[in-house]
Amino acid sequence: MLIPVSLGYGLVMNSAYAMLHEAEHGILHSNRKINAMVGVILALFFPAPFHLIRQGHLGHHLRNRSDDEAFDFYFDGENPLWKKMQLYGILTGFFWLVILLGNLLVILWPWYLQPRKLSLDRPTEAFLQSLNRAFLPLVWMESVMVIALHAALIWWWDIPFWHWFATLAGFGIMWSAMQYVHHFGTNRDVKNGALNLRTWQWLDVFWLHHNWHLRHHQHPTIPWIHLPSIEQGETEDRPSLFRAYRKMWRGPKHTTEHVENKYADRIIRWKRQCLAHQSKTLDVAVEFFSLCLSMFASLVGLEDS
């Protein structure tokens, strides 16, 4: 019973993450407050503080394929073993686990989010340098909400800890494994360094066309659900998602090519993004929120099964 619940939560929560992503861009709902509120609620089931992962994602759009965010390469002076650990950590779910544990880190050691030099971990250094400290009180509050909510779920439904963890990990492993699959081996260009990946049609629809990643980077203000209808570019292709994932296991390779992060040290700020299409996904977001709760509720019977 636990494995189907874990896989089911992974499938459903990846759809919820696609909507969470829309909230990060400010395009889930035209009302800014509602957009942020739904984003916070969806992020609770990631689980992560919305205003932290939002800054990480918007920063990704600025750093993509630069030396500050190139997990498929290592450069002179970098530790090849560490770069392999980072990439394989992404492939196997440890990236999500770091974010999960980061909730406790934010609560107990909030000053960790202050900018600092990290010679071993260039992507984290760039992320910290871009953080808008005005949002840190919200980040702390949201981390407290994450811990409080999941502690309450475990207590109220008497869920065994490992059943809770396995359920969330079903999403975490899927999510983490796909975090660099759309960028591995692509052009080192901040806008065009991505892939549109192909999977089963039902899954593409169920995940709200999340795998149209190149089009997303080219048109970040257009909701996922409208990306397939955009006119195809001359160099577009849709390789298999699963083949692209297998390809990443080749690991990072050495390169002497450098691509500057032109937005280094730029602080992430909230900008109201123009909607090229009006997103109609709020009702769907509420439905998926209910489904997430149902997935947790189904764990109640696991001990008796």
C-alpha positions in Angstrom: 0.0 0.0 0.0 2.8 2.4 0.8 4.5 2.2 -2.6 1.3 3.1 -4.6 0.6 6.0 -2.1 4.2 7.3 -2.5 4.0 7.1 -6.3 0.6 8.6 -6.4 1.7 11.5 -4.2 4.7 12.0 -6.5 2.5 12.2 -9.6 -0.1 14.5 -8.0 2.5 16.8 -6.3 4.5 17.3 -9.5 1.3 18.7 -11.0 0.9 20.8 -7.9 4.5 21.9 -8.3 3.8 23.0 -11.9 1.2 25.4 -10.4 3.5 26.4 -7.6 6.0 27.3 -10.3 3.3 29.6 -11.9 2.9 31.3 -8.5 6.7 31.8 -8.4 6.4 33.8 -11.6 3.3 35.6 -10.4 1.1 34.2 -13.1 -1.0 31.6 -11.3 -3.6 34.3 -10.4 -4.0 37.9 -11.5 -4.5 39.0 -7.9 -1.0 39.3 -6.4 -2.2 38.4 -2.9 -4.1 35.3 -4.0 -1.2 34.3 -6.2 1.1 34.4 -3.2 -1.4 32.7 -0.8 -1.9 29.7 -3.1 1.8 29.5 -3.7 2.4 29.4 0.0 -0.2 26.7 0.5 1.1 24.5 -2.3 4.7 24.9 -1.1 3.6 23.5 2.3 3.3 20.2 0.6 6.6 20.3 -1.1 7.4 21.0 1.8 9.4 24.3 1.6 9.1 28.0 2.3 7.5 29.5 -0.8 9.4 32.8 -0.6 12.7 31.0 -0.5 12.2 28.5 -3.4 10.6 31.3 -5.4 13.8 33.4 -5.2 15.8 30.3 -6.1 13.8 29.7 -9.2 13.7 33.3 -10.4 17.5 33.3 -9.8 17.8 30.2 -11.9 16.3 32.1 -14.9 19.1 34.6 -14.5 22.0 32.2 -13.9 21.0 29.3 -16.2 23.9 27.7 -18.0 26.4 30.2 -16.7 29.5 29.1 -14.7 27.4 29.7 -11.5 24.9 27.1 -12.6 26.5 24.4 -14.7 26.2 21.1 -12.9 27.3 19.1 -16.0 30.7 20.7 -16.0 33.6 21.4 -13.7 36.2 24.0 -14.2 39.9 24.4 -13.3 40.3 24.7 -9.6 37.0 23.0 -8.8 36.7 19.6 -7.1 35.5 17.0 -9.7 34.3 14.7 -6.9 32.2 17.4 -5.3 30.6 18.3 -8.7 29.8 14.6 -9.2 28.2 14.5 -5.8 26.1 17.5 -6.6 24.9 16.1 -10.0 24.2 12.6 -8.7 22.5 14.1 -5.6 20.1 15.8 -8.0 19.5 12.6 -9.9 18.7 10.5 -6.8 16.6 12.9 -4.7 19.2 14.3 -2.3 18.6 17.8 -3.7 15.0 17.6 -2.4 16.2 16.2 0.9 18.5 19.2 1.4 15.5 21.5 0.9 13.4 19.4 3.3 16.1 19.6 6.0 16.6 23.3 5.1 13.3 24.1 6.8 14.9 23.2 10.2 18.1 25.1 9.2 16.1 28.2 8.4 14.3 28.1 11.8 17.3 27.2 14.0 20.0 29.1 12.0 18.4 31.8 9.9 21.7 33.7 9.5 22.9 30.9 7.3 20.9 32.7 4.5 23.3 35.7 4.6 25.5 36.1 1.5 29.0 34.6 1.9 31.9 33.2 -0.1 31.7 29.4 -0.7 34.6 28.3 -2.8 33.5 24.7 -2.8 29.9 25.4 -3.8 29.5 28.1 -6.5 25.8 27.6 -7.2 24.9 28.0 -3.5 27.1 31.1 -3.2 25.3 32.7 -6.2 22.0 31.8 -4.7 22.8 33.4 -1.4 24.2 36.5 -3.1 20.9 37.0 -4.9 18.6 36.6 -1.9 16.4 39.5 -1.0 16.7 39.8 2.8 13.4 41.7 3.0 11.7 38.3 2.5 13.6 36.5 5.2 11.0 37.0 8.0 8.4 35.5 5.6 10.8 32.6 4.8 11.2 31.9 8.5 7.5 32.0 9.2 6.8 29.7 6.3 9.4 27.2 7.5 7.7 27.2 10.9 4.3 26.6 9.1 5.9 23.6 7.3 7.1 22.0 10.5 3.9 22.7 12.4 1.6 21.4 9.6 3.5 18.2 9.0 3.9 17.5 12.7 0.1 18.0 13.1 -0.6 15.7 10.2 1.6 13.0 11.7 0.1 13.4 15.2 -3.6 13.8 14.2 -3.6 10.8 11.9 -1.1 8.8 13.8 1.1 8.3 10.8 4.3 6.4 11.3 7.2 8.7 10.6 8.7 6.5 7.8 5.3 6.3 6.1 5.1 10.1 6.1 8.7 10.4 4.8 8.2 7.7 2.1 5.1 9.5 0.9 6.8 12.8 0.5 9.9 11.2 -0.9 7.8 9.8 -3.8 7.5 13.3 -4.9 10.9 14.5 -3.8 12.8 11.8 -5.8 10.7 12.5 -9.0 11.1 16.3 -8.6 14.8 16.2 -7.9 15.6 13.8 -10.7 14.0 16.2 -13.2 15.6 19.4 -11.9 18.5 19.4 -14.4 17.2 17.0 -17.0 16.0 19.9 -19.1 19.4 21.6 -19.1 22.1 18.9 -19.1 24.3 19.3 -22.2 22.4 22.2 -23.7 23.7 25.4 -25.2 25.3 27.6 -22.6 22.8 30.4 -23.1 20.7 31.8 -20.3 17.6 31.9 -22.5 18.0 29.0 -24.9 19.9 26.6 -22.7 17.0 24.2 -22.1 15.1 21.3 -23.8 11.5 20.5 -24.5 11.2 16.9 -23.5 8.8 14.2 -24.6 6.9 11.8 -22.4 3.5 10.0 -22.6 0.8 12.4 -23.7 -1.4 11.7 -20.6 1.5 12.5 -18.3 2.4 15.6 -20.3 -1.2 16.8 -19.8 -1.4 15.7 -16.2 1.8 17.6 -15.4 0.4 20.7 -17.2 3.0 20.5 -20.0 5.8 21.1 -17.5 8.3 19.5 -19.8 8.1 22.2 -22.4 11.1 23.8 -20.7 12.8 25.5 -23.6 9.6 27.4 -24.4 9.2 28.3 -20.7 12.7 29.9 -20.6 12.0 31.7 -23.8 8.5 32.8 -22.7 8.6 32.8 -18.8 5.4 34.9 -18.5 3.2 32.4 -20.4 1.6 29.7 -18.2 2.7 26.1 -18.8 -0.8 25.1 -20.1 -0.4 27.4 -23.1 3.2 26.6 -24.1 2.4 23.7 -26.6 0.3 26.2 -28.6 3.2 28.6 -29.2 4.6 28.5 -32.8 7.5 26.0 -33.0 11.0 27.4 -33.3 13.4 26.4 -36.0 15.8 24.5 -33.7 13.2 22.9 -31.4 13.2 19.2 -30.8 11.6 17.0 -28.1 13.9 14.2 -27.0 12.7 11.6 -24.6 12.6 12.6 -20.9 13.8 9.1 -19.9 16.7 9.1 -22.3 17.7 12.6 -21.2 17.7 11.4 -17.6 19.9 8.3 -18.4 22.3 10.6 -20.3 22.9 12.6 -17.1 24.5 9.6 -15.4 27.5 10.1 -17.6 28.4 12.8 -15.0 30.1 16.2 -15.3 33.0 16.7 -17.5 35.9 19.2 -17.5 35.6 22.3 -19.6 37.7 25.5 -20.2 34.8 27.4 -21.7 33.5 30.0 -19.3 30.1 31.8 -19.4 29.7 34.8 -17.2 26.7 35.2 -14.9 25.7 38.7 -16.1 23.3 39.1 -13.2 25.8 38.2 -10.5 24.9 39.8 -7.1 21.6 41.1 -8.5 19.0 40.9 -5.7 15.7 39.1 -6.6 12.8 41.5 -6.5 9.1 41.0 -7.0 8.0 42.2 -10.4 4.5 42.1 -11.7 4.7 40.0 -14.8 2.5 40.6 -17.8 0.2 37.8 -18.7 0.5 36.9 -22.4 -2.5 34.5 -21.7 -4.8 34.7 -18.7 -4.1 31.7 -16.5 -7.2 29.7 -15.5 -5.5 27.3 -13.1 -6.5 28.5 -9.6 -9.5 26.1 -9.4 -7.2 23.3 -10.5 -4.7 24.4 -7.8 -7.5 24.1 -5.2 -8.4 20.6 -6.5 -4.9 19.4 -6.3 -4.5 20.8 -2.8 -7.5 18.7 -1.8 -5.9 15.7 -3.5 -2.7 16.2 -1.5 -4.7 16.2 1.7 -6.4 13.0 0.6 -3.1 11.3 -0.1 -2.0 12.0 3.5 -5.4 10.8 4.8 -5.0 7.5 3.0 -2.0 6.8 5.2 -4.3 6.4 8.2 -5.1 2.8 7.1 -1.5 1.8 6.4 -0.8 0.4 9.8 -3.8 -1.8 9.7 -3.2 -3.1 6.1 
